[in-house]
Amino acid sequence: MVSRENKVVGGFVVVAFVLAYGGFWVTDLPSEILLGVLLFVGVVAPMVVNNYLDSRKST
């Protein structure tokens, strides 16, 4: 069974790859910004969402 945390992380990772890959081909942004988008959406955002959902569940 897949946990809620894994679903959230997996969804954000897919979105991060789509944004980074799409940004590479569609926009003229530097690779450093696209790497930042990839890291933020794929790593930081799922942690924030999971922490919020955990804190909401415990109260």
C-alpha positions, 0 to 999 in steps of 0.5 A: 500500500502506498502511503499519503507521503509517498503519493505527495512526493511522487506527484511533486516530483512528476510536476517538478520534472515537467516544469524543468523539462518544459522550461528548458525547451519552452523558455529562455531561462538560465539552467540555474533557475530551472535547477532551482525550480526542480529542487524547490518543487521536487524537494521543498514543496512536498516537505512543506505539504506533508508537514502541514498535513501531518500537523493538521491530522494531529490536532 
